[in-house]
């Protein structure tokens, strides 16, 4: 079965029209989740490292 160039363009345009909004919405959700995870890791990594207390000699 052979397709002309016009038929391929119509099929591609139809696929973009049908699936385009869902793809864009999915990408936005992934980017939003990535930003949330990135912010959580940055704020979690900013806590200062705890220095060990000197050991006290028992009397």
Order of alpha helices (4+ residues) and beta strands (2+ residues): alpha
